[in-house]
């Protein structure tokens, strides 16, 4: 029955990456079906375990799931599954973990889920679930975790839920709940977190009984349209986090002191009156006190921040902006690491308080990354990485990569708790503290704390394999995360697993001999390759590099490890995979903005707010190119008939000049020189000011290397790659790639700029068509009329240059330096009025025209012997820098 049901389940799913192909053969036990684990060697007992996590599965969940009567874990997290949750899941009485978060599920919650007697955790957050919470959920006597945030669940919270004896975390923020807050929730005996932000409890009050929640650690009711007075929460002994901001609460602030464990008090954006009580003083771990945007008056007790001895990692923010406060009692001297914001209060008219009256921002601790002390170490070939936490300097090993998120942390600033977190997690995983490298972290809306973790094996000098985890340890750690065996923490709250990535060196770690393991075919869906980079930098390309790849650490000699290290470019930042995952919300489909031959392109936001475009290789997800985000898309977008704002001739000429300078940089300034090999209008991107930048180096090749007597060959012999219509005919016929091959391709782009035509359209070739018009004296008949008026002499010279670039014989084409020089001459011929019409980008181009890369002197190319024969397609990366 179980096998038949599993096949029916697979049939209802869309599996574009063929991750479930193993489900077509044999049975789960002997054929090692992906994500299906046998339990206790009992027939019919299976788990759909965490290995179905983030497999890009679509389709719907089949009602046949209800036939898996002995399953304990259903895990389809972080896929693209739609449709409704089958009511038949309510038949799986053995089910302990229902993990459906991060999909596109719709419809109501089935009442039948309330009859799962062994359910410990229900996670349906980040879907599109609608309708009310079923009253039947009050029968879930063993359920500890209700994670249903970020949906469209509506209606009244059933008061009957107060009967849940095991409930610990109740997270329903960001829904459409209405009605009132059930006073009976104060009777929940084990409730630690009540998080209901961004719902619609219109006009209701916070029940006074909530002050009796004796075990409560966190109460977050932000933006719920609540009214009335704030209850006295001073009797909750371990309350650590209180957020009642952005409501319509009124009256005065209760005078009694809150728990000594409180880290965060946010009462901002309400209608509170009266004075600031002294009960905010003497709170030893307080990180944030925000009472901004109320109507508080009187004096500010300086005792709030006095006598606080904060160490280097600790801080205190006191935000009292936009009230009616008139003065500060006692000293106005702030201890180190204390920030006070008072803008918008009457006291700011006093000149001696100006230090407090600037604009405040709460983003100062938004994120962070680990620092490395391995700059003096020899090359560590990817996917192996240096451990920055190992007691052994330059320990090069293969980590396990984990995307991890704290869903409801009990603090506002992570830094003081970082060491505690590292100890908590390694203890929970039964690892040594220095095995954990917290690579990076960033706060997200919620607030939630997103982390990228690296877990390294323990260094063992006598062992030849101490740089990798053994099979059983990988399985054990994976199981700890995917079955939620890490103990809960009061301060860190509930966590969620975003991804668990095995590098290529672990492709054989999970043995195929065990009936509970995965086959190699199954691994194809979950084992990701090593990080690789294959790009070069031009003066007009803002490009950031991840890391290079090599297959086997043991097989790499020391000399190769030194010469084949990751690309490093002076002045260009090196990002980690974790930072890229955070920037794109773990490469969520909503962040995808395009797709090409190299792979998918994502819009990402770095921790400092910078918007970038991240191109992720299709064959190797750890191979990425990070660009400045170009908000105006590609040049081709603006040459099509659908373009809303046609480019003027001056703007087109400027784009041509900037593009030529970028290619000139690759040919003459990069060390070693590079041939782009795929110049085309879609690879020339435009920023918000229409400044052009050359992109997409996926097909690039290094220029030829000097031979033993110092002679530089005239070409590189290579398999022909590129885009039809732009290909140099000589390169196509002879397979000999030269700098003049790029000149030809750029000449085709020039013709596109002049005519708006495609390189090949309806059997017509743009080079041939423009040549015919030019030779017949009718060149202006093919000029793009959408660019308006233009100086005919400048256009004629531009046409002549473009056609020279597109000569069949490479020797008849100008060098890229000559192309740049001629474009500069044409630019200086342009009427001043036309240049002004191209604002606001004039000054930027003039800066480009005077940049060092605009030199018209062709320098002798040089390639170091370490890079000999390197191919940017291969993942073997030399050091590239301006010369």
N, C-alpha and C positions, 0 to 999 in steps of 0.2 A: 504493500500500500504506500509506504514512504517513498519508494523510488518512482512510482507512477505519479504521485503528487508533486515531487520535485520536478519531474519533466513537464508537468502541466504548468508549474510555476515559471519555469524557464520560458515556456512558450508565450506567456503573457508579458514577458519582459523584452525590452529592446536592448541588445547587447552589441553596440557598434564596434567595440574593441575585442570582441570574441573572447571575453574573459571567462565565459561559462561554456566554452566549447567542450570541456571535459565531461559535461553533463550529458553528452550525446552517446557516451560509450559505457558499457559495463554497468556496474553499480557503484554507489558511493564508497563502499568499503574497499573494493579491489582496484578501482580506477582513480581513486583520490580526487573526487570532484572538488572543484574550487569552492572554498568557503563552507564545505560540509564536513563536519567533524563527528565521528562516531563516539558515542558515549558509553563507557563501561562495557564495551563489547556486547551490547544487547541489541538484538535485531529491532530495527525500526526506531532506534533512539538516535536522533541526529540533532546537531546544532547548525543553524545558519550563522556562523560566527563572524568575527570582525573582519574577515578577509573579503567580505562583500562590500567593505567600506570603500567609498569613493572610487567606484569602478565605472562611472559614467553610464550606469544602467538607466534606461528609460522604460516606457511602457507603463503597466499597472500591476498592482499586487493581486494575484489570483486568489479567489475564494478557496482554492485547493490547499492553501496554507493551513486551513482548519483541519486537514486530514493528518497533519504531522503531530499526532497526539502526544508524543513524548519529547518534543523540542523544549529546551530550556531557554535558548537565546534566539531571538529573531533580530538580525542586525542588517539594515539596509541604509545605514547613515550616509549622508553626503553623496547622493546620486541625483538623478533627474526623474524619479518615478512620480507619475501623476495618478489621477483617479482618486477614489475614496479608499478608506481603510476597510478591508473586508470584515463584516461582522463575524465571519466564521473563525477569526482569530480567537474569539471568545471561547472556542471549543478546546483550545490547547491548555488544558488545566495544569500542565507541568511548567508553563512559561514563567520565567523569572525576570527576564530582561526584554522589553519591547523597545527597540531602538530604531526609530523612523525619522529622526530629525534631519534637517537639511535636504528635503526633497521638494516636490511640488504637489503634495497631496491636497485634495480638496474635500468638500462635503463635511458632514457632521461626524462627531465621535460616536461610534456604535455603542449602544447601551450594553451590548454583550461583553465589552471589555471589563465591565464592572464585576464580572463573575469569574475572574481569574484568581483563584485562591492563593497562588504562590507568587504573584507578581511583586517584584521588589522595586522595579524602576520602569516608568513610562516616560519616554522621551519622544515627543512629537514636535518639538520646537522648530521654528524656521520652516514652516509650511504655509499652506493657505486654508487650514482647517476652519470651518465656520460652525454656526449653531451653538447650542448651549452645552454646558457641562452636564453629562448625565447624572441623575441622582443615584444611579446604580453604583457610581464610583465610591459611594460611602461604604460599600461592602468590601473594599480592597484592604483587608485588615493587615496584610503584610507589606503593603506598598509604602516605601519610605520617600521616594522621589517622584514628585509631579513636576516635570519640566515641559511646559506647554507654551512658553513665551513666543512672541513673534508669530502670531497667527491672527485669525479673525473670529475667535471664539466670543460669543455674545451672551447677553442675558444675565440673570442673577446667579451669583455663586451659591450653590445649594447649601443651605444651613446644615443639612444632614452630614456634610463632610466632617463636622466636628467630632464624629464618632471614630475617625480614623486613628487607631491607637499607635501606629508606627510612623506616621507622617513626620518627616524631618524637613524637607525642602519643598516649598510650594511656590513655584515660579510661573506666574501667568502674566508677566508684564508684556506690554505692547499687544493688546488684544482689544476687543470691543465690549468688555464686560460693563454691565450697568447695574442699577438697583442699589443695594446698600452693602456695606461690609458686615458679614455675619458676626454679631457679638459673641456667638457661641464658640468662635475660633479660639477664644481665650482658654477653652477647656481642652485643647489639643495638648496631650501630655508631653510630646517630644518635639514640638515644632521649634526649629532653629532659625529658619529663614522664611519670611513672608515678603514676597516681592511682587507687587501689583502695579508698577509704574505704567503710566500712559494708558489708562482705562477711563471709563466715563461714569463714575459714581456720583452723578450730578446732584449737588445740593445736600448730600448726606454727610454725616459726621464720622469722625474716628471713634469707635466705641470706647467708652471709658474702661470697659473690661479688659482692653488690650494691655493696660498697665499691669495686669496680673499674669502675663505670659512669662512664667518664671524661667523658662529655658531659652527664651528668644535671644538670638545673637544679632539679627539684622532685620530691620523694618524699613522697607522702601515703598513709599506710596506717592512718588513724584508724579505731578501732572495728572491727578485723578479728579479734579474739580470738587475737592472736598471742602466743606465749610465747618464753622464752629471753632471751638477752642482746642488747643493741644492738650491731650491727657498728660498726667504726671507719670512719666516713665522711669522715675528714679528708683522704683521698687524692683525693676528688672535687673538682677545682680550682674549679668554678664553681657548686657547690651553693648555691642561694639560699633554699630553703624545705624544711623538714623537719618533718613532722607524724606522730608515732608514738603519739599520745595514745589513751587509752581502750582499751588492750590489757591483757595480763597479763605484760608484759615485766619481767624481774627482773635482779638483778645491779647492778653499778655503772655509772655513766656513763663512756664512754671518755674518757681524759684529754687526747687530742690536740685541737688547735684546728681548728675547722671553717673552711670557706672564708671569705675576707674579704667575699664577696658575700652571706653569709647574712643574711636579714631576719627570718626566723621560725624559732624552735625550739620545738616543742610536744611535751613528753614527759610531760604531765600524766596523771593517772588510770592509773597503772601500779603495779608493786610494786618500784620501784627502791630500792636501799639504798646505803649508803656516804655519802660527802661530795660537796658540790658542787665540781667541779673548777675550777681557775682558767682553763681553756681557754675559758670564756664571756667572758673579758675581752678587750679589744682587738679587738672585732668592730665595724668602723666604721659599718655600716649596719643593725645589729641594731635591730629595732622591737619584737619581742615574744619574751620568754623565759618559758615556762611549764613549771614542773616541779611544779605543785601536786598534792596528793593522792597522795603517794608516802610512802616511809619514810626519807627522807634525814635525816642527822644532822650534828652538828658545826657549824662556823662558815660564815657566808655571806661570801664574798669581796666586799668593797665595790668592788673593782676592776672588777666587772661594769659598774657605772654611772659610776665615776669617770673623769675625763679624757674624757668624752663632751661635745663642744661641739655641742649641738643648736640649729638655728635655729628660727625661729617655726613652721615647718610640720612639723618633725621631733619625734618622741616615742619614748620607750622605756618599755615596760611589763614589769616583772619580777614574775611571779606565783609565789610560793613557799609558798602557803597550805597548811595541813594536812600538815605534815611534822613532823620532830623536831629542828628547828634551834634551837640554843641561844644564838647570839650573832652579831654582825656584826663582822668584822675591820675595823680602820681606821675612817675617819670615817663617821658616819651622816648627814652632810649631803648632800642630794640636789641635783644640778644642775637647772636649769630643764627642764621638760618630761619629767622622769623620774618614774615612778610605781612604787612597790614595795609589794606586798601580802604580808603575813606572818601574817595571822590563822590561828589554829589551831596555832601553834608554841609551844614552851615559852618562847622569848624574849619573848613578848608579856606575860608576867607582869612584865616590867621596865617601870616607869612612864616611863622616858625613851625608850621605843620605841613609845609609844601611837600616834604618827602613822602607823606602818606597819601597824597591827593592825585597821583597820576592814575592812568587807566590800568586796571588789573587784568591779567590773563592767567588762566589755570592750566596752560599747556606746558609748563616748564618741566614737568616730569612725565611727559607723554610716552616716552619709550626709551630704550637703551639697547646696547649690544655689548658683548664681551670683548675684552681687550686681549691681544695676543702678545706673548713675549718670545715669539719664534722667528723674529726678523733675521736673526743671525744663523738660522738653521739651514741646512742644505735642502734641495727640492724634495717635497713630499708628493709623489705622483698621485693625482686624483684617480679613483675615488677616495684614496686614503687621505687623511687629513691630520694635521698636528692637533694634539690635545693641549689646550691652553691651561688645563687644570691638573695635568699629570705631574707627579713629583719628579718624574724623569724628563729632563729637558729634551726637546726635539723628539718626543715620542710620536711616531707616525703610525696611525692605525685606522681601521675602517669602523666608523661609528654607526649606530642605529639612529635614524633621524625621525623625530617625533614632533608633530604639530599638536599643541596642547593649549587648552584655554580654560581659565578660571571663569566660571559663569556668573558667580556672585561673590566676589572677594569682599572681605570685611575691612578694607582699608582704602585710602585714596592715593597713597604713595607707596609703591612697591619696594623702593630701595631699602628702607629699614628692615624689610621682611625677606629680602632676597636670600640671605644666608640661612634663615630659618626654613624657607621654602626648599632650598637645596638639600638641607638635612632631612626635612620631612619626606621629600620624594625619594631620595636614595634609601632612606630607612624603609619606606613602604615597598620599594622594589627589591630590597635586600641587596643593595649595591654599596660599594665603597664611595664615600663622598666625592673623591676626585675623579670618579668615572663620569660624572655629570658635568657637561658644559652647557650652561644656559646661554645659547648663542645670541638671542635677541628677544625683546619683548616690546609690546606696544598696547596701549589702551584703545579699546573700541567702544562704540556706543553700547550702553547698557547700565553702568560701565562694566565691560568685561575685559579681561587681561589675556591677550593672545601671546603665546610663547613658541619659540622654536628651540627644541632641545636636541642635544647630541649626547648619546650614551656611548662611551668608549670602553673597550675591554680593559682588564687590569693588566698592567705591564708585568711580564714574567721573563726576566732576562735569560734563563737557561732554555726557554721554550722557543721553538722556531715559528710558532703560530700565535704568539701573544698579541699580535696586531689585529686579530679577528676574534669575534665571539665563537664559541663552539655551538654546535647544533642545538643541544638541549637548552643552553642559556638563551639563545635567540627565541626559541619557542616559549620558554618560561616568561621572559620579559614581555613578549607579545601578548601572551595570555593574561598577564597581570593588567595590562591596559585595556584589552578588548572585553574582558569580563568584569571590569570594575572591582578588582580585588585590592586596589590601593586604598587604605583606610581613609575615611573622611577626616577633614580637618576643620576645626571651628573657625580659624582665622582665614583659611584659603577657600573654604566653601566647596561646592560641587565643581567637578572638572568635566571636560569633555575631550574626547580624542578627535582631532581633526584629520590626522593621517599618521600612518606608521610605515616608513619607507625603508626597504631593504636595498642596499647598494648592490651593484652587479657582482661583487666578490662573494655575496651570500646566495648566489643563484643555485648553488648545490647544497646549501646548508640544510634545507628541509628534505630529509631522506624520502625516497619513493618506496622504501621497503616497508615502512610502517603503515598500518591501515588507517591511522589517524592523521597522516601527513598529507602534503600536497604534491601533486605531480609537477614535473617541469613545465608541462603545458599550462597548469594552473598558475604557476609563478609568473607566466608572461604578463598576467594582468596586474600583479602586485609588486614585482621586482623592478625597480627603476634603475636605469643606468647611471653612470657616474657623471659628475658635472663636467661640462666641456665648454670651451669658448673658441670661436674661430672668426675673429674680426680684426679690422685695423681701424685706426683713427685718422680722420682727415681734419683739416682746419675748419671745415664747415659741418662736421659731424660730431655731435655730442654723444659719445658711446661709452658705456660702462660695462665692464667685463666680469663674468663669473669665473669659474675655474676650468682648467683643462682636464683631460681624461687619459688614463692609461689602464690597461686591463689587469695586469698582475704585478703586484709589488715585488714579489720575490724574483721575478724574471727581469727586473729592471736594474741595470748596473748603476753604480754611483754616478758615473759620468753622464749617463742618460738622465738620471734623476735631476742632475744639476742643469742640464741643457734643455730639458723638456718641461720646465716648470710652467706654472700659469702665466698668462700674459700679464705684464705689468707695464703701465704707461704712466710716466711722470705726470702728476697733477690730476690723474683720473682715479676716482674712488672705486674700490673693489667691494662688491656687495656679496652677502651670503645668500644661500637659498632661502633661509628663514626670513630674511628681510623682504625678499621678493614674494614669498608666500603671504606674508602679512600685508604687503602693499596691494595684493589682489584678492584679499579675503580667501586665501588658499586656492587661487586660480578659479574662482567662482565664475560660472558661465555668464553672469550678469556683467562681469568686468571685461568680457571678450569684445574687442572692437573690430576684429578682422582675422583673416586666415590666408596664408599664402603657401608657396611650395616648401618654405622652411618650417612652417608650423603656425600655431595660433598666436595672435597678438592681443595682449591685454592692456587695458588702461590701469595703471597702478598709482597709489598715493604713498610716498615714502613717509617715514616717521616725522620728518620736518615739514611735511605738507607739499613737497615738490611732486608735481604730476609727471609721470614717466610712461613711456610705451615699452612693454616688455614682450619681446618676441621669444617664444618658447619652442625649441626644436621638437618636431613631431616624433622623430626616431629616438631622441634622448631627452626626456623632460627636464634633465638637469643642465641642459645646454641652453643658455639664454643670452640674449643681447638686450641691453637696457639703453633706451634712447630717451632723449628729451621728447616729451609729448608734443607732437606737431598738430596743433588744433585745426589747421586749414587743410589737412589731408595731403594728397599727392598732387603733383602738377597735372597728371592726367585728369583728375577730377575737375580742374578748372579750364581744361581745353575742350571738354565735351559740350555738346549742344545744350545739356541740361544745367550748365553752370549759371547760377543766378547773377553773379557779378563777373562778367568777362574781364580778362586781364588786358590792360593797355599795353601798347608796344614798349613803353619805358619799363613797365613792370616785367615784361617778358625778357627784355634785354638784361635786366638786373638779375633775373633768375638764371639766365644763361651764363652770365659772368660768375655768379656765386657757384654754380655747378662746376664750371670749368676749373675754378680755383680749388675746389675740393678734389677733383681728379688730379690736378697738377700736384697737389700735396701728396697724394698716394704715390705718384710716379717719381717725385724728386725729393720730397722732404721726409717721408716715412723711412725708417731704417729697420729692416730692409724695405726697398720699394715694393709696391703692390699693384697688380693689374686687377681692376674691379671685375671685369668680365660679364657684368649684367647691368650695364647702364641703360635705363629706360625711364619713361615719364612717370611710371608708377613708383619708381625708386628714388625720385626726387621729391622730398617732402617740404611743406611750407609751414612756417610757424605763424603765430598770430599776426605778425607784421609782414607776412609773405616773403620772409627771408628764406632762401632755398638751402636745403641741406641734403647731401647725398647719403643714401641709406642702403641697407640690405647688402651685406658683404658675404652672403651665403655661398656664392660661387667664386669668391676671390681667390687669386693665386699669387704667391710671392714671385717677384721678378727674378730673372735668371741670376745664378750665383757665379762669381768669378772663378775661372778654372785655375789650374796650378800656376800658370804664368801671369795671372792677373787679368786675363782677357775676359770681358763680359759677353756671353753669347747674346745674339740679337733677339732670341725668342725663347719661349718655353714650349716644349711639346706636351700636349695634353689632350685628353678627350674633349670633344667640342661640347660646351655647355653655354647656355644663354637663352635669349628670347628671340623667336623668329621675327624678322623685320628689323632687328637691331644688330644682327650678327655680321661681323666683318666677313665678307665673302672669301677673302684670302685665308682667314683663320678656319672657315668652314671647310675649305678645300684641302688645306695642308696640315691642319691641326697645330699650326704654329701661332702661338699667342704672343703678341707684342704690345707695347704701349700704344701703337697706332690702331690696335683693335678697339681700345677704349675711345680713341679719337673718332673712329667711324660711328660707334654707337652714340656718342654724344652729338655727332653731326645729325643723326636721325632725330634726336630730341630737338635740336635747333630747328629742323624742318617742321616738326610738330608745333613748336612755338610760333612759327611764322604762318602756318597754314591751318592749324587746328585739326588736321587730318590724322588718322591712325597710320602707323607704319605700313600695315597691310589691311586693306579693306576691299571686299568684293573683288578679289583677285588683282587689285591695283597696288603697286608698290610706291610708297611715297617718294623715294629717291628718283625712280624713273619718271614719275609724273611731274615732279618739280624740275627735273633736268629738261624734259620736253618743253615745258612752258618757258624756261629760261632761254633755251636755244632758239625758240620761236619769237622771242621778244615780248612774251605775254606773261611775264613773271607776276605782275601785280594782279592778274586774274585769279591766282590761287592763294593770294594772301588772305588771311582770316579777316573778314569784314567786321567781326564782333569786337575787334580791338580799337575801333574808331579811327580817328585821323592819326597820321603818323608821318614823320619826315621821310620822304621817299628815298633820299640818298642814303640814309642810315639803314633803311630796310634793304636796299639793293646790296650794300656792303655785307649785311648780315647773311643774305641769301648766298652771296658769293662764297663767304667763309664756310657756311654750312655745306655747300656742295663740294668744296675742296676737302672737307673732312670726310666726305662720303665717296671719294675716289676709289676705284677698284684696286689700284696699286697702292700698297702701304707707303712706298717712298714718295708718292705724289701728295700725300696728306701732310698737313702741318703737324708739328709737335704740339703737345698740350701747352707748352710755354708760349708758343707762337699764337695759339688760339686765344689764350688769355690776353696777350698783348694786343691782338686785333680787336677783341671785344672792348678792351679799355679805350682804344682809339675811337671806336664807334660811340661809346658812351660819352666821351668828351665832345663829340660832334652834336650831341642831342641838344635841342633848344631848351633853355632854362624853364620855359613854361611847361614843357612835357615832363621834365624832371620833377617839378613841384606837384604836378598832378598825381605823381606816384607816391606822394607822402602817405603814411608816416614813415616810410622805410628808407628815405634818401640818406639820412645820416648814417644808418647802419651799413649801407652798401659802401658809402665813402670810406668808412672804417675798414671794411673788408678789402677795398682796393689798395689800401696802404699797409696791409698786413704783410708780415715777412713772407708768407707763402705766395704772394703775388709776384715774386721775383721772376723775371723773364729769363734768367740764366739757368740753363739746364745743367744740373749737377750730375756728376758721375755716380750711378747707383752702386751701392755696396751691400752685400749680404754677408753676415758673419758665418764662419764655417759651421757653427752649431745649428744654423737654420738651413743648411744645405738640403735642397730637395724637398723642403717642407711644403705641405699642401694645406691651405687653410680649410679645406674640406675634411681633412683627416683627423683633426683634433690635436695635431702636434703643433704646439704654439711657440714661436720664438718670441724674444723680447722685441717690441716695436716701439720706437720713440722718435720724436722729431730730431733731425740731424742738424 
